[in-house]
Amino acid sequence: MSVKLGIAPIAWSNDDMPELGGDTPLEQCLSEASEAGFSGIESGGKFPKKSNELIPLLKKYNLKLCSGWYGANLRINSVKEEIELVQDQLKLFQDCNAPCIVFAEVSDSIAGDPKRSLSTRPKMSDQEWRNFCVKISEIGKYLEDQGMPLAYHHHMGTVIESQQDTERLLENTTDHVKLILDTGHMLFSGGNFIEIAKNFREKIIHVHCKDMRENILKKSLQEDLSFQQAFLQGAFTVPGDGCIDYKPLLNFLKKSDYEGWLVVEAEQDPSKANPLEYAKIGYNYLSKVCKDVNLIVKS
């Protein structure tokens, strides 16, 4: 079996905090991602929104678009309204042959609010859960019919954060709702990403390889920091620089015939964590672990 290695642009420029890497040109990000060895990159706020501009830019650096974030408000919007809102990104991803769309519910999310602590993240009542699962199943079917599968992103500070939340979502939605497994977010929420992988392997179509610094992870939870405080203090890092051993996960993915993308992602302050340096750490580490478990990395 084989996988492809990609990276998220958030190490160079943070869309939620433009002061972090705000003056970093997009071409520097693309050039350094390619230099580090990656064959794909996820989309970001600085990326062109039209495929006739983005495709040539990606080709210039030998990169493919390997997905990207879409923040939904399905708890507030109707399915029809959300489908209208996703159209531009859907068209861009279709034109660029992206494998899926990284989809997360962001209504009332605390992730972008420096004053809200981790414990104040939003939660849904049982009735809202039922309504939400019906709605996301509908939009999942729509996106699948458009050739752009919905890969749901469990995320700290949102209504789908924990292992329990993720399992509840997957158990109460149709097969049209797939999963992006994010190692860092699942660890941060106290969950076990290996259990999720084994119990819902057929749902996993995308993987974010986000690592964590254990001491800052513990501090963030003990002091109930905000999400922004946690990552500004260095909670996140790339594989090979944190506390996660990726060998068990990649060995399982190899044995279960996973053939998608492994995407390095880590919110960090680029003035403190040089993006190119950390990109190389993540690429070299994942490449080595893939080799150790006989998982071929395709370019």
C-alpha positions in Angstrom: 0.0 0.0 0.0 1.0 3.6 -0.5 0.3 7.1 0.9 1.1 10.6 -0.1 2.6 13.2 2.2 1.1 16.7 2.4 1.2 19.7 4.6 -1.1 22.5 5.8 -0.1 26.2 5.2 -1.0 27.1 8.8 2.7 26.9 9.9 3.5 29.8 7.5 0.3 31.9 7.9 -2.5 31.6 10.4 -5.9 32.5 9.0 -7.5 32.9 12.5 -4.6 35.1 13.7 -3.3 37.1 10.6 -0.6 38.7 12.7 1.1 35.2 12.7 2.8 35.0 9.3 0.6 37.7 7.8 3.5 39.1 5.8 4.7 35.8 4.6 4.1 35.5 0.8 2.1 32.5 -0.4 4.9 31.6 -2.8 7.4 31.3 0.1 5.0 28.8 1.7 4.6 26.8 -1.5 8.3 26.8 -2.3 9.3 25.7 1.2 6.6 23.0 1.4 8.0 21.6 -1.9 11.6 22.0 -0.7 10.8 20.0 2.5 9.7 17.1 0.3 5.9 17.3 0.3 3.8 16.5 -2.8 0.6 18.2 -1.6 -0.7 21.1 0.4 -4.0 22.0 1.8 -5.7 25.3 1.0 -5.5 28.5 3.1 -6.7 32.0 3.2 -3.9 33.4 0.9 -4.6 30.9 -1.8 -6.3 32.1 -5.0 -10.0 31.2 -5.1 -10.1 30.6 -8.8 -8.6 27.4 -10.3 -7.2 29.2 -13.3 -4.9 31.0 -10.9 -4.3 28.3 -8.3 -3.5 25.3 -10.6 -0.6 27.0 -12.4 0.8 28.2 -9.0 0.6 24.7 -7.6 2.2 23.2 -10.7 5.1 25.7 -10.4 6.1 24.0 -7.2 5.1 20.4 -8.0 2.3 20.4 -5.5 -1.2 19.0 -5.6 -4.2 20.4 -3.6 -4.8 17.7 -1.0 -7.9 19.2 0.5 -8.6 22.2 2.8 -10.8 23.5 5.6 -14.5 24.5 5.3 -16.1 25.9 8.4 -19.8 25.2 8.4 -22.7 26.6 10.4 -25.2 23.8 10.0 -26.6 24.3 13.5 -27.9 27.7 12.2 -28.2 27.4 8.5 -30.4 25.1 6.5 -28.8 22.4 4.3 -29.8 24.4 1.3 -28.2 27.6 2.7 -25.0 25.7 3.5 -24.9 24.1 0.0 -25.1 27.6 -1.5 -22.2 28.8 0.8 -19.9 25.9 -0.1 -20.2 26.3 -3.9 -17.1 28.4 -4.6 -14.9 26.2 -2.6 -16.5 23.0 -4.0 -15.9 24.3 -7.6 -12.3 25.1 -6.8 -11.6 21.7 -5.2 -13.3 19.9 -8.1 -11.2 21.8 -10.6 -8.0 21.0 -8.6 -8.9 17.3 -8.2 -8.7 17.5 -4.4 -9.6 14.2 -2.7 -12.1 15.6 -0.2 -13.2 18.6 1.7 -12.3 19.0 5.4 -15.6 19.9 6.9 -16.2 21.1 10.5 -19.0 22.7 12.4 -17.8 26.0 13.7 -20.9 27.6 15.2 -20.1 29.1 18.6 -16.6 27.6 18.4 -14.2 28.9 21.0 -11.1 28.2 18.9 -10.8 31.8 17.7 -11.7 33.5 20.9 -8.7 34.2 23.2 -11.0 34.9 26.2 -12.9 31.6 26.2 -11.3 28.7 28.0 -11.3 25.1 26.7 -14.0 24.0 29.1 -16.6 26.5 27.6 -16.8 24.9 24.2 -20.3 24.5 22.8 -22.4 21.4 23.3 -25.6 20.1 21.8 -28.8 18.8 23.4 -30.0 15.4 22.3 -32.6 16.9 20.0 -30.1 19.2 18.4 -27.8 16.2 17.9 -30.6 14.4 16.1 -31.2 17.4 13.9 -27.5 17.9 13.2 -26.9 14.3 12.2 -29.8 14.4 9.7 -28.5 17.7 8.2 -24.9 16.7 7.9 -25.9 13.4 6.4 -27.8 15.3 3.7 -24.9 17.6 2.9 -22.6 14.6 3.0 -24.7 13.0 0.3 -24.8 16.2 -1.8 -21.0 16.5 -1.7 -20.4 12.9 -2.4 -22.7 13.2 -5.4 -20.5 16.1 -6.6 -17.4 13.9 -6.3 -16.1 15.7 -3.3 -16.5 13.5 -0.1 -17.1 15.2 3.2 -14.3 14.4 5.6 -15.6 15.5 9.0 -12.9 17.2 11.3 -13.4 16.7 15.0 -11.8 19.8 16.4 -11.0 21.3 19.9 -13.3 24.0 20.9 -16.3 22.9 18.7 -19.4 20.8 19.2 -17.6 17.7 17.8 -14.4 17.6 19.9 -14.0 14.4 21.9 -13.8 10.7 21.1 -17.4 10.4 22.4 -18.6 13.2 20.1 -16.8 11.7 17.1 -18.2 8.2 17.7 -21.7 9.6 18.2 -21.5 11.5 15.0 -20.3 8.6 13.0 -22.8 6.2 14.5 -25.8 8.4 13.8 -25.0 9.6 10.3 -25.1 7.9 7.0 -22.2 6.4 5.1 -22.0 9.7 3.2 -20.3 11.3 6.2 -16.6 10.3 6.3 -13.9 11.2 8.7 -10.6 13.0 8.8 -8.6 11.6 11.7 -6.6 14.3 13.5 -4.1 12.8 16.0 -3.4 16.0 17.8 -7.0 17.1 18.3 -8.0 13.7 19.5 -5.1 13.5 22.0 -5.9 17.1 23.2 -9.5 16.2 23.8 -8.5 13.1 25.9 -9.4 10.6 23.2 -7.7 7.6 21.7 -7.1 8.0 17.9 -6.0 4.4 17.5 -9.4 3.2 18.9 -11.2 5.6 16.5 -9.0 4.3 13.6 -9.8 0.6 14.4 -13.5 1.1 15.1 -14.2 3.4 12.1 -11.5 2.5 9.6 -14.1 2.4 6.7 -14.9 6.1 7.4 -11.4 7.5 7.4 -10.5 9.1 4.1 -7.9 11.7 5.3 -5.4 12.0 8.2 -3.9 15.1 9.9 -0.6 14.3 11.6 -0.6 16.9 14.3 1.7 16.3 17.3 1.7 17.8 20.7 4.2 18.9 23.4 3.1 16.9 26.4 4.1 19.4 29.1 2.1 22.2 27.4 -0.8 19.9 26.7 -1.1 19.1 30.4 -0.7 22.7 31.4 -3.4 23.8 28.9 -5.9 21.4 30.4 -4.9 22.0 34.1 -5.1 25.7 33.7 -8.1 25.6 31.4 -6.4 27.9 28.8 -8.1 29.2 25.7 -7.3 27.3 22.5 -5.3 30.3 21.3 -3.3 30.5 24.5 -2.5 26.8 24.2 -1.1 26.9 20.7 0.7 30.3 21.3 2.5 28.6 24.2 3.5 25.8 21.9 1.0 23.0 22.5 1.2 21.9 18.9 4.1 20.7 16.8 4.9 18.5 13.9 5.4 14.7 14.0 8.8 13.8 15.3 8.9 16.8 17.7 6.2 15.8 20.1 4.9 13.0 22.3 3.0 10.9 19.7 4.5 7.7 18.4 3.1 7.4 14.9 4.3 3.8 14.3 1.2 2.0 15.7 -1.2 4.2 13.7 0.8 4.0 10.4 1.2 0.3 10.9 -2.5 -0.1 11.3 -3.3 2.1 8.3 -0.9 0.0 6.2 -2.5 -3.3 7.3 -6.0 -1.8 6.6 -5.1 -0.6 3.1 -5.3 3.1 3.7 -4.1 4.9 0.5 -4.9 8.6 1.2 -2.9 11.6 2.4 -1.0 12.0 5.6 -1.0 15.8 6.2 1.4 17.5 8.6 -0.4 20.3 10.4 0.7 22.3 13.4 -0.4 25.8 14.5 2.7 27.5 15.7 4.1 31.0 15.7 6.4 31.2 12.7 8.6 33.7 14.4 9.4 31.1 17.0 9.1 27.9 15.0 10.7 28.3 11.5 8.1 26.8 9.1 10.7 25.3 6.7 12.7 23.7 9.5 9.6 22.2 11.1 8.2 21.1 7.7 11.5 19.1 7.2 11.2 17.6 10.7 7.7 16.4 10.0 8.5 15.1 6.5 11.6 13.2 7.5 9.9 11.6 10.6 6.8 10.5 8.7 9.0 9.2 5.8 11.1 7.1 8.2 8.1 5.7 10.0 6.4 4.8 6.7 9.6 3.0 5.7 9.7 1.2 9.0 6.2 -0.2 8.5 6.6 -0.9 4.8 4.2 1.8 3.8 5.3 3.3 0.4 5.3 7.1 0.1 4.2 8.2 -3.4 5.2 11.6 -4.9 
